Amino acid sequence: MAPALPRGGKLFRGVRNVLALLGLVVVLVTFTPVTRWYGQRLAGPWCDTGGQVLIVLGGSSIGLDVVARDTY
């Protein structure tokens, strides 16, 4: 049977486990296509044209009702 750890030892193990889990999430998001899959899931189908309004956060116009190329 392992010797009982002092309270600081349990705290250390808890912090270590949380940091290890955080590292695993970083590696998972960085080196796997999970981000792409999740993004596609959130975005839904691109051909869904249910809305009639385009909200432009910033941009310029070429003429009446025409947005310029530098609009984003």
ZIPE-V794663 format. One record per residue. N is the residue number from 1. RES is the residue in one letter. SS is DSSP state (alpha for helix, beta for strand, coil for the rest). NEAR is the number of other ideal C-beta (glycine too) atoms within 10 Angstrom. Layout:
# ZIPE-V794663
{{N | RES | SS | NEAR} {N | RES | SS | NEAR}}
This chain:
# ZIPE-V794663
{{1 | M | coil | 3} {2 | A | coil | 4} {3 | P | coil | 6} {4 | A | coil | 7} {5 | L | coil | 11} {6 | P | coil | 9} {7 | R | alpha | 7} {8 | G | alpha | 8} {9 | G | alpha | 11} {10 | K | alpha | 11} {11 | L | alpha | 11} {12 | F | alpha | 12} {13 | R | alpha | 11} {14 | G | alpha | 10} {15 | V | alpha | 10} {16 | R | alpha | 10} {17 | N | alpha | 10} {18 | V | alpha | 10} {19 | L | alpha | 10} {20 | A | alpha | 10} {21 | L | alpha | 10} {22 | L | alpha | 10} {23 | G | alpha | 10} {24 | L | alpha | 10} {25 | V | alpha | 11} {26 | V | alpha | 10} {27 | V | alpha | 10} {28 | L | alpha | 11} {29 | V | alpha | 12} {30 | T | alpha | 9} {31 | F | alpha | 8} {32 | T | coil | 10} {33 | P | coil | 10} {34 | V | alpha | 12} {35 | T | alpha | 11} {36 | R | alpha | 9} {37 | W | alpha | 10} {38 | Y | alpha | 11} {39 | G | alpha | 10} {40 | Q | alpha | 12} {41 | R | alpha | 8} {42 | L | alpha | 7} {43 | A | alpha | 9} {44 | G | coil | 9} {45 | P | coil | 7} {46 | W | coil | 7} {47 | C | coil | 5} {48 | D | coil | 8} {49 | T | coil | 7} {50 | G | coil | 5} {51 | G | coil | 7} {52 | Q | coil | 5} {53 | V | coil | 4} {54 | L | coil | 6} {55 | I | coil | 5} {56 | V | coil | 10} {57 | L | coil | 6} {58 | G | coil | 7} {59 | G | coil | 11} {60 | S | coil | 10} {61 | S | beta | 11} {62 | I | beta | 10} {63 | G | beta | 7} {64 | L | coil | 5} {65 | D | coil | 6} {66 | V | beta | 8} {67 | V | beta | 14} {68 | A | coil | 10} {69 | R | coil | 8} {70 | D | coil | 8} {71 | T | coil | 13} {72 | Y | coil | 8}}
